[in-house]
Amino acid sequence: MTKNSEDLKKRIVALHKDGLGYKKIAKTLKLSCSTVAKTIRQFNRTGSTQNRPCHGRPKKLSAHAQRHIQRLSLGNRRMSAARG
């Protein structure tokens, strides 16, 4: 994230606090209306305009599939993966 985009987000929030609507802000800053709405929604939800980090890689297996694989491996501990 660049410094300019953070400044832009702060300008969006400041203009909204001054009473301008989404369309007026979008037209003034030459942005899409959805970008303005998303930025203001994020500010209202978190109180900040900064992006929040993600929490690691998403899981590929469901809890059910993970239990199934675990049961299979515990069923015969001596079997190799190639033989299974």
Secondary structure, DSSP 8 states (H G I E B T S, - for coil): --HHHHHHHHHHHHHHHTT--HHHHHHHHT--HHHHHHHHHHHHHHS--S-----S---SS-HHHHHHHHHHHHH-TT--TTT-
